[in-house]
Amino acid sequence: MNNSKITISAIINAPVEKVWDSYTNPKHIVNWNFADPSWHCPKAENDMHVGGIFNARMEAKDGSFGFDFKAIYSEINEGKNFTYGFDDRMVNVNFTSTGTQTEVVIMFDPENENPIEMQQAGWQSILNNFKSYTENN
């Protein structure tokens, strides 16, 4: 496993309370959790406590492929950050408020099948969807 973390970020034009809710509430997650418009997230569940499970279904809209993204929370600081793990990888999501804006920074362990640049671009695309959804809803 590569020991370098991949980092992505976005500045959301919304207060941290709204950003946190949009990022962690399943009713919102299904609206932004996909990297490409040909995909969607038909189902999300989030049991947000240490030891709780995050589970989101990601599928191609044409039904040709899909998978469940399932992770277990290891740390949660409400409105500030959380960490979860899946397989042998860890993800840390940080929320930094400047009042009317919130910076979201995500650091994650890469997987070994796809190039680092592809992984970074895919996760950044999902975060960009999140930014657009949160700012417009």
N, CA, C and O atoms as a GROMACS GRO file, in nm:
protein
  548
    1MET      N    1   0.085  -0.119   0.000
    1MET     CA    2   0.000   0.000   0.000
    1MET      C    3   0.088   0.123   0.000
    1MET      O    4   0.189   0.129   0.071
    2ASN      N    5   0.050   0.219  -0.078
    2ASN     CA    6   0.119   0.348  -0.085
    2ASN      C    7   0.094   0.422   0.047
    2ASN      O    8  -0.021   0.430   0.092
    3ASN      N    9   0.199   0.476   0.108
    3ASN     CA   10   0.183   0.545   0.236
    3ASN      C   11   0.140   0.690   0.221
    3ASN      O   12   0.108   0.754   0.321
    4SER      N   13   0.139   0.744   0.099
    4SER     CA   14   0.100   0.883   0.078
    4SER      C   15  -0.051   0.895   0.074
    4SER      O   16  -0.120   0.813   0.011
    5LYS      N   17  -0.102   0.996   0.141
    5LYS     CA   18  -0.246   1.023   0.137
    5LYS      C   19  -0.275   1.113   0.016
    5LYS      O   20  -0.190   1.192  -0.026
    6ILE      N   21  -0.395   1.100  -0.038
    6ILE     CA   22  -0.444   1.189  -0.142
    6ILE      C   23  -0.529   1.294  -0.073
    6ILE      O   24  -0.609   1.261   0.016
    7THR      N   25  -0.515   1.420  -0.112
    7THR     CA   26  -0.592   1.529  -0.052
    7THR      C   27  -0.672   1.600  -0.159
    7THR      O   28  -0.621   1.632  -0.266
    8ILE      N   29  -0.799   1.624  -0.129
    8ILE     CA   30  -0.886   1.705  -0.214
    8ILE      C   31  -0.954   1.808  -0.125
    8ILE      O   32  -0.962   1.790  -0.004
    9SER      N   33  -1.004   1.915  -0.185
    9SER     CA   34  -1.071   2.017  -0.104
    9SER      C   35  -1.165   2.101  -0.189
    9SER      O   36  -1.157   2.103  -0.312
   10ALA      N   37  -1.254   2.170  -0.118
   10ALA     CA   38  -1.346   2.266  -0.182
   10ALA      C   39  -1.390   2.366  -0.077
   10ALA      O   40  -1.402   2.333   0.041
   11ILE      N   41  -1.415   2.487  -0.121
   11ILE     CA   42  -1.473   2.590  -0.034
   11ILE      C   43  -1.620   2.602  -0.072
   11ILE      O   44  -1.654   2.635  -0.185
   12ILE      N   45  -1.706   2.575   0.026
   12ILE     CA   46  -1.850   2.576   0.005
   12ILE      C   47  -1.905   2.708   0.056
   12ILE      O   48  -1.873   2.750   0.168
   13ASN      N   49  -1.984   2.774  -0.023
   13ASN     CA   50  -2.045   2.902   0.016
   13ASN      C   51  -2.171   2.875   0.098
   13ASN      O   52  -2.284   2.898   0.053
   14ALA      N   53  -2.147   2.827   0.219
   14ALA     CA   54  -2.255   2.796   0.314
   14ALA      C   55  -2.192   2.780   0.452
   14ALA      O   56  -2.075   2.744   0.463
   15PRO      N   57  -2.270   2.808   0.558
   15PRO     CA   58  -2.218   2.790   0.694
   15PRO      C   59  -2.196   2.642   0.725
   15PRO      O   60  -2.256   2.554   0.664
   16VAL      N   61  -2.109   2.617   0.821
   16VAL     CA   62  -2.068   2.480   0.853
   16VAL      C   63  -2.184   2.391   0.893
   16VAL      O   64  -2.182   2.272   0.862
   17GLU      N   65  -2.287   2.444   0.960
   17GLU     CA   66  -2.401   2.361   1.000
   17GLU      C   67  -2.471   2.302   0.877
   17GLU      O   68  -2.506   2.185   0.877
   18LYS      N   69  -2.491   2.383   0.774
   18LYS     CA   70  -2.555   2.335   0.651
   18LYS      C   71  -2.464   2.238   0.578
   18LYS      O   72  -2.511   2.136   0.527
   19VAL      N   73  -2.335   2.268   0.572
   19VAL     CA   74  -2.239   2.182   0.503
   19VAL      C   75  -2.232   2.045   0.571
   19VAL      O   76  -2.235   1.942   0.504
   20TRP      N   77  -2.223   2.044   0.703
   20TRP     CA   78  -2.218   1.918   0.778
   20TRP      C   79  -2.344   1.836   0.752
   20TRP      O   80  -2.335   1.716   0.725
   21ASP      N   81  -2.462   1.900   0.758
   21ASP     CA   82  -2.588   1.829   0.735
   21ASP      C   83  -2.594   1.772   0.593
   21ASP      O   84  -2.634   1.657   0.574
   22SER      N   85  -2.555   1.852   0.495
   22SER     CA   86  -2.558   1.804   0.356
   22SER      C   87  -2.462   1.688   0.333
   22SER      O   88  -2.488   1.600   0.251
   23TYR      N   89  -2.351   1.689   0.406
   23TYR     CA   90  -2.250   1.585   0.388
   23TYR      C   91  -2.286   1.455   0.461
   23TYR      O   92  -2.246   1.347   0.418
   24THR      N   93  -2.359   1.465   0.571
   24THR     CA   94  -2.381   1.347   0.655
   24THR      C   95  -2.525   1.294   0.656
   24THR      O   96  -2.548   1.183   0.704
   25ASN      N   97  -2.620   1.369   0.606
   25ASN     CA   98  -2.760   1.329   0.609
   25ASN      C   99  -2.796   1.250   0.483
   25ASN      O  100  -2.782   1.303   0.373
   26PRO      N  101  -2.841   1.125   0.496
   26PRO     CA  102  -2.871   1.043   0.378
   26PRO      C  103  -2.967   1.108   0.279
   26PRO      O  104  -2.957   1.083   0.159
   27LYS      N  105  -3.061   1.190   0.327
   27LYS     CA  106  -3.156   1.254   0.234
   27LYS      C  107  -3.083   1.349   0.139
   27LYS      O  108  -3.132   1.378   0.030
   28HIS      N  109  -2.965   1.398   0.180
   28HIS     CA  110  -2.884   1.482   0.092
   28HIS      C  111  -2.780   1.401   0.016
   28HIS      O  112  -2.755   1.427  -0.102
   29ILE      N  113  -2.720   1.302   0.081
   29ILE     CA  114  -2.612   1.223   0.021
   29ILE      C  115  -2.654   1.165  -0.114
   29ILE      O  116  -2.575   1.164  -0.208
   30VAL      N  117  -2.776   1.117  -0.124
   30VAL     CA  118  -2.822   1.055  -0.248
   30VAL      C  119  -2.826   1.154  -0.365
   30VAL      O  120  -2.834   1.112  -0.481
   31ASN      N  121  -2.821   1.283  -0.336
   31ASN     CA  122  -2.828   1.385  -0.441
   31ASN      C  123  -2.692   1.429  -0.495
   31ASN      O  124  -2.688   1.498  -0.597
   32TRP      N  125  -2.583   1.391  -0.431
   32TRP     CA  126  -2.453   1.440  -0.477
   32TRP      C  127  -2.343   1.334  -0.482
   32TRP      O  128  -2.236   1.360  -0.537
   33ASN      N  129  -2.364   1.216  -0.426
   33ASN     CA  130  -2.258   1.118  -0.407
   33ASN      C  131  -2.232   1.031  -0.531
   33ASN      O  132  -2.257   0.911  -0.532
   34PHE      N  133  -2.180   1.095  -0.636
   34PHE     CA  134  -2.140   1.025  -0.759
   34PHE      C  135  -2.045   1.115  -0.835
   34PHE      O  136  -2.052   1.238  -0.824
   35ALA      N  137  -1.955   1.054  -0.912
   35ALA     CA  138  -1.847   1.130  -0.978
   35ALA      C  139  -1.883   1.178  -1.117
   35ALA      O  140  -1.818   1.268  -1.170
   36ASP      N  141  -1.985   1.119  -1.177
   36ASP     CA  142  -2.016   1.147  -1.317
   36ASP      C  143  -2.169   1.153  -1.334
   36ASP      O  144  -2.240   1.079  -1.266
   37PRO      N  145  -2.219   1.239  -1.422
   37PRO     CA  146  -2.366   1.249  -1.440
   37PRO      C  147  -2.432   1.120  -1.488
   37PRO      O  148  -2.554   1.106  -1.475
   38SER      N  149  -2.355   1.026  -1.541
   38SER     CA  150  -2.413   0.899  -1.585
   38SER      C  151  -2.431   0.801  -1.469
   38SER      O  152  -2.480   0.690  -1.488
   39TRP      N  153  -2.391   0.844  -1.348
   39TRP     CA  154  -2.406   0.764  -1.227
   39TRP      C  155  -2.504   0.830  -1.132
   39TRP      O  156  -2.540   0.946  -1.149
   40HIS      N  157  -2.547   0.754  -1.031
   40HIS     CA  158  -2.632   0.810  -0.926
   40HIS      C  159  -2.610   0.732  -0.798
   40HIS      O  160  -2.543   0.629  -0.796
   41CYS      N  161  -2.669   0.782  -0.691
   41CYS     CA  162  -2.659   0.719  -0.559
   41CYS      C  163  -2.803   0.692  -0.513
   41CYS      O  164  -2.862   0.776  -0.445
   42PRO      N  165  -2.859   0.577  -0.550
   42PRO     CA  166  -3.000   0.553  -0.520
   42PRO      C  167  -3.032   0.530  -0.372
   42PRO      O  168  -3.148   0.541  -0.331
   43LYS      N  169  -2.928   0.499  -0.290
   43LYS     CA  170  -2.955   0.468  -0.150
   43LYS      C  171  -2.834   0.506  -0.065
   43LYS      O  172  -2.720   0.482  -0.105
   44ALA      N  173  -2.861   0.565   0.051
   44ALA     CA  174  -2.754   0.594   0.148
   44ALA      C  175  -2.808   0.574   0.288
   44ALA      O  176  -2.923   0.607   0.318
   45GLU      N  177  -2.723   0.521   0.374
   45GLU     CA  178  -2.754   0.505   0.516
   45GLU      C  179  -2.634   0.557   0.593
   45GLU      O  180  -2.520   0.537   0.552
   46ASN      N  181  -2.659   0.624   0.706
   46ASN     CA  182  -2.549   0.679   0.784
   46ASN      C  183  -2.581   0.672   0.932
   46ASN      O  184  -2.664   0.748   0.983
   47ASP      N  185  -2.515   0.580   1.001
   47ASP     CA  186  -2.528   0.564   1.145
   47ASP      C  187  -2.406   0.632   1.206
   47ASP      O  188  -2.306   0.568   1.237
   48MET      N  189  -2.417   0.766   1.224
   48MET     CA  190  -2.302   0.848   1.256
   48MET      C  191  -2.269   0.850   1.404
   48MET      O  192  -2.306   0.942   1.478
   49HIS      N  193  -2.197   0.746   1.445
   49HIS     CA  194  -2.135   0.741   1.578
   49HIS      C  195  -2.013   0.650   1.565
   49HIS      O  196  -2.004   0.571   1.471
   50VAL      N  197  -1.920   0.660   1.659
   50VAL     CA  198  -1.800   0.576   1.654
   50VAL      C  199  -1.845   0.430   1.654
   50VAL      O  200  -1.919   0.386   1.742
   51GLY      N  201  -1.800   0.354   1.554
   51GLY     CA  202  -1.842   0.217   1.535
   51GLY      C  203  -1.962   0.205   1.442
   51GLY      O  204  -1.997   0.094   1.400
   52GLY      N  205  -2.025   0.318   1.409
   52GLY     CA  206  -2.140   0.318   1.319
   52GLY      C  207  -2.098   0.300   1.174
   52GLY      O  208  -1.981   0.320   1.140
   53ILE      N  209  -2.193   0.264   1.090
   53ILE     CA  210  -2.164   0.232   0.950
   53ILE      C  211  -2.224   0.337   0.857
   53ILE      O  212  -2.340   0.377   0.870
   54PHE      N  213  -2.141   0.380   0.761
   54PHE     CA  214  -2.186   0.459   0.646
   54PHE      C  215  -2.195   0.362   0.529
   54PHE      O  216  -2.100   0.287   0.504
   55ASN      N  217  -2.307   0.363   0.458
   55ASN     CA  218  -2.323   0.275   0.343
   55ASN      C  219  -2.398   0.351   0.233
   55ASN      O  220  -2.509   0.398   0.254
   56ALA      N  221  -2.335   0.362   0.117
   56ALA     CA  222  -2.398   0.430   0.004
   56ALA      C  223  -2.386   0.341  -0.119
   56ALA      O  224  -2.279   0.286  -0.148
   57ARG      N  225  -2.494   0.328  -0.191
   57ARG     CA  226  -2.498   0.252  -0.316
   57ARG      C  227  -2.469   0.347  -0.431
   57ARG      O  228  -2.535   0.450  -0.445
   58MET      N  229  -2.370   0.314  -0.512
   58MET     CA  230  -2.338   0.393  -0.631
   58MET      C  231  -2.360   0.304  -0.753
   58MET      O  232  -2.312   0.191  -0.758
   59GLU      N  233  -2.435   0.357  -0.851
   59GLU     CA  234  -2.469   0.276  -0.969
   59GLU      C  235  -2.465   0.360  -1.095
   59GLU      O  236  -2.494   0.480  -1.093
   60ALA      N  237  -2.428   0.295  -1.205
   60ALA     CA  238  -2.445   0.356  -1.336
   60ALA      C  239  -2.595   0.364  -1.361
   60ALA      O  240  -2.669   0.271  -1.331
   61LYS      N  241  -2.640   0.477  -1.417
   61LYS     CA  242  -2.784   0.494  -1.440
   61LYS      C  243  -2.840   0.391  -1.538
   61LYS      O  244  -2.958   0.359  -1.532
   62ASP      N  245  -2.755   0.339  -1.627
   62ASP     CA  246  -2.802   0.239  -1.723
   62ASP      C  247  -2.804   0.098  -1.664
   62ASP      O  248  -2.840   0.002  -1.732
   63GLY      N  249  -2.766   0.085  -1.536
   63GLY     CA  250  -2.771  -0.043  -1.468
   63GLY      C  251  -2.654  -0.136  -1.499
   63GLY      O  252  -2.655  -0.251  -1.455
   64SER      N  253  -2.554  -0.089  -1.573
   64SER     CA  254  -2.445  -0.176  -1.615
   64SER      C  255  -2.345  -0.210  -1.505
   64SER      O  256  -2.274  -0.310  -1.515
   65PHE      N  257  -2.339  -0.128  -1.399
   65PHE     CA  258  -2.243  -0.153  -1.292
   65PHE      C  259  -2.288  -0.080  -1.167
   65PHE      O  260  -2.355   0.023  -1.175
   66GLY      N  261  -2.251  -0.132  -1.052
   66GLY     CA  262  -2.282  -0.066  -0.927
   66GLY      C  263  -2.203  -0.130  -0.814
   66GLY      O  264  -2.154  -0.242  -0.826
   67PHE      N  265  -2.192  -0.058  -0.704
   67PHE     CA  266  -2.123  -0.112  -0.587
   67PHE      C  267  -2.170  -0.037  -0.462
   67PHE      O  268  -2.222   0.074  -0.470
   68ASP      N  269  -2.149  -0.102  -0.348
   68ASP     CA  270  -2.177  -0.040  -0.219
   68ASP      C  271  -2.046   0.012  -0.162
   68ASP      O  272  -1.946  -0.059  -0.156
   69PHE      N  273  -2.049   0.138  -0.119
   69PHE     CA  274  -1.935   0.197  -0.048
   69PHE      C  275  -1.973   0.191   0.099
   69PHE      O  276  -2.063   0.262   0.143
   70LYS      N  277  -1.903   0.107   0.174
   70LYS     CA  278  -1.937   0.083   0.314
   70LYS      C  279  -1.814   0.112   0.399
   70LYS      O  280  -1.705   0.064   0.371
   71ALA      N  281  -1.834   0.191   0.505
   71ALA     CA  282  -1.723   0.229   0.593
   71ALA      C  283  -1.770   0.233   0.738
   71ALA      O  284  -1.889   0.242   0.766
   72ILE      N  285  -1.674   0.226   0.830
   72ILE     CA  286  -1.702   0.229   0.973
   72ILE      C  287  -1.631   0.348   1.036
   72ILE      O  288  -1.512   0.368   1.016
   73TYR      N  289  -1.707   0.427   1.111
   73TYR     CA  290  -1.652   0.547   1.176
   73TYR      C  291  -1.561   0.511   1.293
   73TYR      O  292  -1.593   0.425   1.375
   74SER      N  293  -1.445   0.578   1.299
   74SER     CA  294  -1.353   0.557   1.411
   74SER      C  295  -1.336   0.683   1.496
   74SER      O  296  -1.288   0.676   1.609
   75GLU      N  297  -1.376   0.798   1.443
   75GLU     CA  298  -1.368   0.924   1.518
   75GLU      C  299  -1.470   1.022   1.461
   75GLU      O  300  -1.486   1.032   1.339
   76ILE      N  301  -1.538   1.094   1.548
   76ILE     CA  302  -1.635   1.196   1.505
   76ILE      C  303  -1.628   1.313   1.602
   76ILE      O  304  -1.641   1.296   1.723
   77ASN      N  305  -1.607   1.432   1.548
   77ASN     CA  306  -1.615   1.557   1.623
   77ASN      C  307  -1.719   1.642   1.550
   77ASN      O  308  -1.689   1.708   1.451
   78GLU      N  309  -1.840   1.640   1.602
   78GLU     CA  310  -1.957   1.703   1.539
   78GLU      C  311  -1.925   1.842   1.485
   78GLU      O  312  -1.878   1.929   1.558
   79GLY      N  313  -1.952   1.862   1.355
   79GLY     CA  314  -1.933   1.992   1.291
   79GLY      C  315  -1.789   2.026   1.257
   79GLY      O  316  -1.763   2.130   1.198
   80LYS      N  317  -1.695   1.938   1.294
   80LYS     CA  318  -1.552   1.968   1.271
   80LYS      C  319  -1.483   1.865   1.181
   80LYS      O  320  -1.420   1.902   1.082
   81ASN      N  321  -1.494   1.736   1.217
   81ASN     CA  322  -1.426   1.635   1.137
   81ASN      C  323  -1.474   1.496   1.175
   81ASN      O  324  -1.538   1.475   1.278
   82PHE      N  325  -1.442   1.401   1.089
   82PHE     CA  326  -1.465   1.260   1.119
   82PHE      C  327  -1.368   1.176   1.039
   82PHE      O  328  -1.313   1.218   0.938
   83THR      N  329  -1.347   1.054   1.089
   83THR     CA  330  -1.260   0.958   1.024
   83THR      C  331  -1.336   0.827   1.012
   83THR      O  332  -1.406   0.786   1.104
   84TYR      N  333  -1.323   0.763   0.896
   84TYR     CA  334  -1.381   0.630   0.879
   84TYR      C  335  -1.284   0.543   0.800
   84TYR      O  336  -1.194   0.593   0.733
   85GLY      N  337  -1.306   0.414   0.810
   85GLY     CA  338  -1.221   0.319   0.739
   85GLY      C  339  -1.304   0.223   0.657
   85GLY      O  340  -1.418   0.193   0.690
   86PHE      N  341  -1.244   0.175   0.548
   86PHE     CA  342  -1.303   0.071   0.466
   86PHE      C  343  -1.189  -0.009   0.405
   86PHE      O  344  -1.086   0.047   0.369
   87ASP      N  345  -1.207  -0.139   0.394
   87ASP     CA  346  -1.099  -0.229   0.355
   87ASP      C  347  -0.982  -0.199   0.448
   87ASP      O  348  -0.997  -0.204   0.570
   88ASP      N  349  -0.866  -0.169   0.393
   88ASP     CA  350  -0.751  -0.132   0.478
   88ASP      C  351  -0.716   0.015   0.458
   88ASP      O  352  -0.600   0.055   0.476
   89ARG      N  353  -0.814   0.094   0.422
   89ARG     CA  354  -0.792   0.237   0.392
   89ARG      C  355  -0.865   0.325   0.492
   89ARG      O  356  -0.969   0.288   0.546
   90MET      N  357  -0.808   0.443   0.516
   90MET     CA  358  -0.867   0.540   0.608
   90MET      C  359  -0.897   0.670   0.534
   90MET      O  360  -0.826   0.708   0.440
   91VAL      N  361  -1.004   0.737   0.576
   91VAL     CA  362  -1.045   0.865   0.519
   91VAL      C  363  -1.070   0.962   0.634
   91VAL      O  364  -1.135   0.926   0.732
   92ASN      N  365  -1.018   1.084   0.622
   92ASN     CA  366  -1.042   1.188   0.721
   92ASN      C  367  -1.106   1.306   0.648
   92ASN      O  368  -1.055   1.353   0.546
   93VAL      N  369  -1.220   1.353   0.701
   93VAL     CA  370  -1.293   1.465   0.642
   93VAL      C  371  -1.297   1.577   0.745
   93VAL      O  372  -1.345   1.559   0.856
   94ASN      N  373  -1.244   1.695   0.706
   94ASN     CA  374  -1.236   1.812   0.795
   94ASN      C  375  -1.322   1.925   0.742
   94ASN      O  376  -1.326   1.951   0.621
   95PHE      N  377  -1.393   1.993   0.833
   95PHE     CA  378  -1.478   2.107   0.801
   95PHE      C  379  -1.422   2.228   0.876
   95PHE      O  380  -1.414   2.225   0.999
   96THR      N  381  -1.384   2.333   0.804
   96THR     CA  382  -1.332   2.454   0.867
   96THR      C  383  -1.421   2.571   0.828
   96THR      O  384  -1.434   2.604   0.710
   97SER      N  385  -1.484   2.632   0.929
   97SER     CA  386  -1.578   2.741   0.907
   97SER      C  387  -1.509   2.877   0.908
   97SER      O  388  -1.422   2.904   0.990
   98THR      N  389  -1.552   2.962   0.814
   98THR     CA  390  -1.512   3.103   0.816
   98THR      C  391  -1.637   3.189   0.825
   98THR      O  392  -1.637   3.303   0.781
   99GLY      N  393  -1.743   3.134   0.883
   99GLY     CA  394  -1.869   3.207   0.896
   99GLY      C  395  -1.965   3.171   0.784
   99GLY      O  396  -2.046   3.081   0.799
  100THR      N  397  -1.955   3.242   0.671
  100THR     CA  398  -2.046   3.218   0.559
  100THR      C  399  -1.991   3.114   0.461
  100THR      O  400  -2.061   3.073   0.369
  101GLN      N  401  -1.867   3.072   0.482
  101GLN     CA  402  -1.807   2.970   0.397
  101GLN      C  403  -1.752   2.858   0.485
  101GLN      O  404  -1.720   2.877   0.602
  102THR      N  405  -1.741   2.740   0.423
  102THR     CA  406  -1.683   2.625   0.492
  102THR      C  407  -1.588   2.554   0.396
  102THR      O  408  -1.626   2.519   0.285
  103GLU      N  409  -1.465   2.533   0.441
  103GLU     CA  410  -1.372   2.455   0.362
  103GLU      C  411  -1.382   2.309   0.404
  103GLU      O  412  -1.378   2.276   0.523
  104VAL      N  413  -1.396   2.222   0.305
  104VAL     CA  414  -1.398   2.078   0.328
  104VAL      C  415  -1.269   2.022   0.270
  104VAL      O  416  -1.240   2.038   0.152
  105VAL      N  417  -1.192   1.956   0.355
  105VAL     CA  418  -1.067   1.892   0.312
  105VAL      C  419  -1.078   1.744   0.343
  105VAL      O  420  -1.106   1.704   0.456
  106ILE      N  421  -1.055   1.662   0.241
  106ILE     CA  422  -1.063   1.517   0.255
  106ILE      C  423  -0.926   1.458   0.224
  106ILE      O  424  -0.868   1.485   0.119
  107MET      N  425  -0.876   1.378   0.316
  107MET     CA  426  -0.749   1.307   0.297
  107MET      C  427  -0.779   1.158   0.304
  107MET      O  428  -0.844   1.112   0.399
  108PHE      N  429  -0.732   1.082   0.204
  108PHE     CA  430  -0.762   0.940   0.202
  108PHE      C  431  -0.645   0.857   0.151
  108PHE      O  432  -0.562   0.905   0.073
  109ASP      N  433  -0.641   0.733   0.197
  109ASP     CA  434  -0.542   0.639   0.149
  109ASP      C  435  -0.579   0.594   0.009
  109ASP      O  436  -0.695   0.559  -0.015
  110PRO      N  437  -0.484   0.593  -0.082
  110PRO     CA  438  -0.514   0.545  -0.218
  110PRO      C  439  -0.528   0.394  -0.221
  110PRO      O  440  -0.479   0.323  -0.133
  111GLU      N  441  -0.596   0.345  -0.323
  111GLU     CA  442  -0.600   0.202  -0.348
  111GLU      C  443  -0.491   0.171  -0.451
  111GLU      O  444  -0.429   0.263  -0.505
  112ASN      N  445  -0.468   0.044  -0.479
  112ASN     CA  446  -0.356   0.004  -0.563
  112ASN      C  447  -0.392  -0.027  -0.708
  112ASN      O  448  -0.304  -0.054  -0.788
  113GLU      N  449  -0.522  -0.023  -0.743
  113GLU     CA  450  -0.562  -0.064  -0.877
  113GLU      C  451  -0.558   0.048  -0.979
  113GLU      O  452  -0.528   0.023  -1.096
  114ASN      N  453  -0.587   0.170  -0.939
  114ASN     CA  454  -0.596   0.282  -1.033
  114ASN      C  455  -0.490   0.386  -1.002
  114ASN      O  456  -0.446   0.399  -0.888
  115PRO      N  457  -0.448   0.463  -1.105
  115PRO     CA  458  -0.348   0.567  -1.082
  115PRO      C  459  -0.396   0.671  -0.981
  115PRO      O  460  -0.516   0.700  -0.972
  116ILE      N  461  -0.302   0.725  -0.905
  116ILE     CA  462  -0.331   0.828  -0.804
  116ILE      C  463  -0.412   0.942  -0.865
  116ILE      O  464  -0.509   0.988  -0.805
  117GLU      N  465  -0.373   0.988  -0.983
  117GLU     CA  466  -0.441   1.101  -1.048
  117GLU      C  467  -0.587   1.069  -1.075
  117GLU      O  468  -0.673   1.156  -1.061
  118MET      N  469  -0.616   0.945  -1.115
  118MET     CA  470  -0.754   0.905  -1.144
  118MET      C  471  -0.836   0.903  -1.014
  118MET      O  472  -0.951   0.949  -1.013
  119GLN      N  473  -0.778   0.850  -0.907
  119GLN     CA  474  -0.848   0.847  -0.778
  119GLN      C  475  -0.875   0.988  -0.730
  119GLN      O  476  -0.986   1.019  -0.685
  120GLN      N  477  -0.775   1.074  -0.738
  120GLN     CA  478  -0.791   1.213  -0.694
  120GLN      C  479  -0.899   1.282  -0.776
  120GLN      O  480  -0.984   1.352  -0.719
  121ALA      N  481  -0.898   1.264  -0.906
  121ALA     CA  482  -0.998   1.328  -0.993
  121ALA      C  483  -1.139   1.277  -0.962
  121ALA      O  484  -1.233   1.356  -0.961
  122GLY      N  485  -1.154   1.148  -0.938
  122GLY     CA  486  -1.286   1.092  -0.908
  122GLY      C  487  -1.342   1.144  -0.777
  122GLY      O  488  -1.459   1.183  -0.772
  123TRP      N  489  -1.261   1.144  -0.673
  123TRP     CA  490  -1.307   1.194  -0.543
  123TRP      C  491  -1.333   1.344  -0.550
  123TRP      O  492  -1.428   1.394  -0.489
  124GLN      N  493  -1.248   1.418  -0.625
  124GLN     CA  494  -1.269   1.562  -0.638
  124GLN      C  495  -1.399   1.590  -0.712
  124GLN      O  496  -1.470   1.685  -0.678
  125SER      N  497  -1.430   1.509  -0.812
  125SER     CA  498  -1.555   1.526  -0.885
  125SER      C  499  -1.676   1.508  -0.793
  125SER      O  500  -1.774   1.582  -0.803
  126ILE      N  501  -1.670   1.409  -0.704
  126ILE     CA  502  -1.778   1.389  -0.607
  126ILE      C  503  -1.789   1.509  -0.515
  126ILE      O  504  -1.899   1.556  -0.485
  127LEU      N  505  -1.674   1.560  -0.469
  127LEU     CA  506  -1.675   1.677  -0.380
  127LEU      C  507  -1.728   1.800  -0.454
  127LEU      O  508  -1.797   1.882  -0.394
  128ASN      N  509  -1.697   1.813  -0.582
  128ASN     CA  510  -1.751   1.924  -0.660
  128ASN      C  511  -1.903   1.913  -0.674
  128ASN      O  512  -1.973   2.014  -0.668
  129ASN      N  513  -1.955   1.790  -0.692
  129ASN     CA  514  -2.100   1.768  -0.692
  129ASN      C  515  -2.160   1.812  -0.559
  129ASN      O  516  -2.264   1.877  -0.555
  130PHE      N  517  -2.092   1.774  -0.451
  130PHE     CA  518  -2.138   1.812  -0.318
  130PHE      C  519  -2.145   1.963  -0.304
  130PHE      O  520  -2.245   2.016  -0.255
  131LYS      N  521  -2.042   2.032  -0.346
  131LYS     CA  522  -2.036   2.179  -0.340
  131LYS      C  523  -2.155   2.240  -0.415
  131LYS      O  524  -2.225   2.326  -0.362
  132SER      N  525  -2.175   2.196  -0.537
  132SER     CA  526  -2.284   2.249  -0.619
  132SER      C  527  -2.420   2.221  -0.555
  132SER      O  528  -2.504   2.310  -0.546
  133TYR      N  529  -2.441   2.098  -0.510
  133TYR     CA  530  -2.568   2.062  -0.447
  133TYR      C  531  -2.593   2.147  -0.322
  133TYR      O  532  -2.702   2.202  -0.305
  134THR      N  533  -2.494   2.157  -0.236
  134THR     CA  534  -2.510   2.228  -0.108
  134THR      C  535  -2.535   2.376  -0.130
  134THR      O  536  -2.619   2.435  -0.062
  135GLU      N  537  -2.465   2.437  -0.223
  135GLU     CA  538  -2.482   2.580  -0.249
  135GLU      C  539  -2.615   2.612  -0.315
  135GLU      O  540  -2.664   2.724  -0.304
  136ASN      N  541  -2.674   2.515  -0.384
  136ASN     CA  542  -2.797   2.541  -0.459
  136ASN      C  543  -2.923   2.483  -0.395
  136ASN      O  544  -3.030   2.486  -0.455
  137ASN      N  545  -2.912   2.430  -0.275
  137ASN     CA  546  -3.029   2.371  -0.207
  137ASN      C  547  -3.040   2.419  -0.063
  137ASN      O  548  -3.132   2.380   0.008
   0.00000   0.00000   0.00000
